[in-house]
Amino acid sequence: MSFGFALGDFLAVGNLAWKLYRDQEFQLLVTEISTLSNSLTILQEEVKDPESTLVQAVSSLSDCEYIILNTFQDC
């Protein structure tokens, strides 16, 4: 019974995968994705810390939004 795949097909896919892995552009892509992942991890840690500048800035913006909305609500 034939499934349309032969051993040579799997070897060709493996060979292509190895060539892509060794390719410099692929390595650069992996580096960029790793950098993005690290940045997102740092951002998650910052959001969890109530003393972080990021959380305080968002809180300040929320306060400003509240003041502006209440000020112009009476107009």
GUMITI-156485 format. One record per residue (C-alpha): residue in one letter; x, y, z. Coordinates in Angstrom, 1 decimal, m for minus. Example, Ala and Ser with C-alpha at 12.3 -4.5 7.8 and 13.67 -1.06 7.14 Angstrom:
# residues 2
PT residuo      u      v      w
PT       A   12.3   m4.5    7.8
PT       S   13.7   m1.1    7.1
//
This chain:
# residues 75
PT residuo      u      v      w
PT       M    0.0    0.0    0.0
PT       S    1.5    3.3   m1.0
PT       F    0.9    6.6    0.8
PT       G    2.6    8.8   m1.8
PT       F    5.7    9.2    0.4
PT       A    9.0    7.4    0.0
PT       L   12.2    7.3    2.1
PT       G   13.8    9.7   m0.3
PT       D   11.1   12.3    0.3
PT       F   11.8   12.3    4.1
PT       L   15.5   12.5    3.4
PT       A   15.0   15.5    1.1
PT       V   12.9   17.2    3.8
PT       G   15.5   16.6    6.4
PT       N   18.3   17.9    4.1
PT       L   16.3   21.0    3.3
PT       A   15.6   21.6    7.1
PT       W   19.3   21.3    7.8
PT       K   20.2   23.8    5.1
PT       L   17.6   26.2    6.4
PT       Y   18.9   25.8    9.9
PT       R   22.5   26.5    8.8
PT       D   21.3   29.5    6.8
PT       Q   22.4   32.8    8.3
PT       E   19.1   34.5    7.8
PT       F   17.4   31.8    9.8
PT       Q   19.9   32.3   12.6
PT       L   19.1   36.0   12.6
PT       L   15.4   35.3   12.7
PT       V   15.9   33.0   15.7
PT       T   18.0   35.7   17.4
PT       E   15.3   38.3   16.8
PT       I   12.5   36.0   18.1
PT       S   14.6   35.3   21.2
PT       T   15.1   39.0   21.8
PT       L   11.4   39.7   21.4
PT       S   10.6   36.9   23.9
PT       N   13.1   38.3   26.4
PT       S   11.6   41.8   26.0
PT       L    8.1   40.4   26.6
PT       T    9.3   38.6   29.7
PT       I   10.8   41.7   31.1
PT       L    7.6   43.7   30.3
PT       Q    5.5   41.0   32.1
PT       E    7.7   41.4   35.2
PT       E    7.4   45.2   35.1
PT       V    3.6   45.0   34.9
PT       K    3.5   42.8   38.0
PT       D    5.6   45.2   40.1
PT       P    3.3   48.0   41.6
PT       E    6.4   50.2   42.1
PT       S    7.6   50.1   38.5
PT       T    7.6   53.3   36.4
PT       L    5.4   51.6   33.8
PT       V    2.6   50.8   36.3
PT       Q    2.8   54.3   37.9
PT       A    2.7   56.0   34.4
PT       V   m0.4   54.0   33.5
PT       S   m2.0   54.9   36.8
PT       S   m1.2   58.6   36.3
PT       L   m2.7   58.5   32.8
PT       S   m5.9   56.9   34.2
PT       D   m6.1   59.7   36.8
PT       C   m5.8   62.3   34.1
PT       E   m8.4   60.6   32.0
PT       Y  m10.8   60.6   34.9
PT       I  m10.2   64.3   35.6
PT       I  m10.7   65.3   31.9
PT       L  m13.8   63.2   31.5
PT       N  m15.4   64.7   34.7
PT       T  m14.4   68.2   33.7
PT       F  m16.0   68.1   30.3
PT       Q  m19.0   66.1   31.3
PT       D  m20.7   69.2   32.7
PT       C  m20.2   71.2   29.5
//
